[in-house]
Amino acid sequence: MNREYYGKLIFEHSHPNRRGYKLPKCEYNDVDIEIPASLLRSSAPLLPEADELTVVRHYTNMSANNFGVDTGFYPLGSCTMKYNPKINEEIAADNSVAPLHPFQPTDTVQGALEAYHTLQSYLSEIGGMAEFTLNPYAGAHGELTGLMIIKAYHRRNGDTGRINVIVPDSAHGTNPASAAVAGFNIIEVKSRPDGTVDVEDLKPLLNDTIAAVMMTNPNTLGIFEKNIPEIARLAHEAGALMYYDGANLNPMLGVARPGDMGFDVMHINLHKTFSTPHGGGGPGAGPVGVRAGMEHLLPNPRVVKNADGAYSLICADDSMGRISGTLGNFTVILRALAYILSLGRSGLAIAGKLATLNANYIKECLRDLYLLPIDTVCKHEFVFDGLADKSTGVTTLNVAKRLLDYGFHAPTIYFPLLFHESLMIEPTETESKETIDRFIEVMRGIAIEAKENPDIVKQAPHNTPVRHPDDTKAALNPIVTYQELIENA
Ligand SMILES: *Cc1c(COP(=O)(O)O)cnc(C)c1O
C-alpha cells in the first residue's frame, strides 16, 4: 500500500481522549443485568480517538481517491453501471419511506402498495408478461424464484421426471448456480462460432426430463439470440418451459418483449436497467414475471388491486412459496418506478435504442485496432479479444490499467471466458457523444502506444494512488483490522 499518498489511517490520527462526538447518556444504567464474565472483554476495544475535523477530512480525502459513475465514465460490460438520476435517490431517501414497516396493516400503507403494484404492471407491459413479483432481492435470487416457479408448475402437472435444466455455455455463472440451488441438474448447450445458441446441439438434448431452457438475451456477448422462436417451439414441444435472463434489459426496452418471443418466465435486474446504483454489491431487486396462467405460482405474498380500488396482499396455496421475508427492496422499487415514469413509454424506447447505438459506435470506431472475434451488430455491449496486433505483448490487463491513467474506469476484462483476452465494453444509453468520443480517442491512443512504446502500457497505471497491488497477497493474506496491521508490521 502506498501509505505516503493515502496519508495515515484513521487509527494513526488517534490521540488519547481526543473527541469529535459525545454519546448521549445511557438511559439504562440502573437496569440490573448480570452479564456473564465469559462474555465481558478484559481490555478496552481498540478504537481511534480523533476530533471532528480530522475525521471529516480523512474520509473526504479518502472518498476522493475512489472512482465512481459520479467521477468518470464506467464502461463495464455485463453489469450496467450507468447514470442513476439523482432525483430517484431523493425519492428513495424521502422521509415518508424510511419509517414504513413491512408488516404494517395494509390499510396504513396503501400508497406504498400502489407504488409496488404500479411498477409490477409496468414491468409486465415492458416484458410482455401477465404478472410480475417484485419480492426477490437480486438477479440470482430472481433466477432461483423463476426456477422454483417452473418446478412448481411441473409438479402441479404431475410431471415429476423433469429434473434437468438446459443452460448455454455462454451463460452468466449465476444461471447454472441458480438451477443447481433449485435442485436441478444442469445440461450445457454449446454456442455456435457466431456466439448464439447452437440449435442442432440443442435438439438431441430436449426430452421429457427437461424442465426448462434458460436463455440470456442479449446474450453474454451482447448479441441478440437469432433462433429464439425455433428454440421456444422445440422446448415447448418437449414439454419444457422457456426462461429469460433479462438482467441487462436496456437494449430491449420498448423494442422487443420476451413474452412475445415465447418465454414463460423471466427476471429483470432493477439495479442494472432501472436506476439503482449497484457498485459495492447492493442493494438490488430481481423481479420475476410469468406468462398468463402461471400467476398463481408466483411467490407469496402478491399485491393485488381489489374491485374497490384498494390494495391488499394475497397468498395462494398453489404458490411456489415464499422467497423473501417481505415485499422486496422497497427503495429499489421506488427508484425503478420513478425512472420509468420520468422516461415514459417513448423515452424508454429511446433509451433502449441509444444503448445499442452507443455500443455499435464504439465498436466500429475501434475495430481496426482491437480484435473483434464476433463481427456482427451488437446490442448494448460487445467483446474485443485484446489488441489486434498481438506482436506487442500488451495484454488486455495492460490496456485496462492504462485506461486508469486517462481517467476512465476499465471495461470488464477476461469475461466472458470464451476468448483469452476478453475486453467487454458497455457504454450505456446515458453517456454524451463527447464522453464516448474521448473514450474512443484514448482507446486508440493506447493501441498506438502499445506499438510504439509498449513498456509505458505494460507498466501502467502511472498516475493512480496505488499502482500495482499484489492481488494474490490481498486474497490470501488479507489485513482487515488495525490490530492485524500492527501485528504484521
Ligand atoms: C448480473 C447478472 C446476473 C445476476 O444478477 P445479480 O443481481 O448480480 O445476482 C444474472 N445474469 C446476467 C446476464 C447478469 O448480467
The ligand as a Tripos MOL2 file, in Angstrom:
@<TRIPOS>MOLECULE
LIG
   15    15     1     0     0
SMALL
NO_CHARGES

@<TRIPOS>ATOM
      1 C1        -25.7580   -9.5110  -13.2770 C.3       1 LIG1
      2 C2        -26.3300  -10.6640  -13.9650 C.ar      1 LIG1
      3 C3        -26.9870  -11.6850  -13.2390 C.ar      1 LIG1
      4 C4        -27.0290  -11.7440  -11.7330 C.3       1 LIG1
      5 O1        -27.5850  -10.6420  -11.0880 O.3       1 LIG1
      6 P1        -27.2290  -10.3390   -9.5610 P.3       1 LIG1
      7 O2        -28.1480   -9.2420   -9.1570 O.co2     1 LIG1
      8 O3        -25.7840   -9.9530   -9.5210 O.co2     1 LIG1
      9 O4        -27.4810  -11.5850   -8.7620 O.co2     1 LIG1
     10 C5        -27.5490  -12.7000  -13.9710 C.ar      1 LIG1
     11 N1        -27.4650  -12.7570  -15.3140 N.ar      1 LIG1
     12 C6        -26.8460  -11.8090  -16.0250 C.ar      1 LIG1
     13 C7        -26.7910  -11.9220  -17.5210 C.3       1 LIG1
     14 C8        -26.2370  -10.7310  -15.3850 C.ar      1 LIG1
     15 O5        -25.6010   -9.7860  -16.0990 O.3       1 LIG1
@<TRIPOS>BOND
     1     1     2 1
     2     2     3 ar
     3     2    14 ar
     4     3     4 1
     5     3    10 ar
     6     4     5 1
     7     5     6 1
     8     6     7 2
     9     6     8 1
    10     6     9 1
    11    10    11 ar
    12    11    12 ar
    13    12    13 1
    14    12    14 ar
    15    14    15 1
@<TRIPOS>SUBSTRUCTURE
     1 LIG1         1 GROUP 0 **** ****
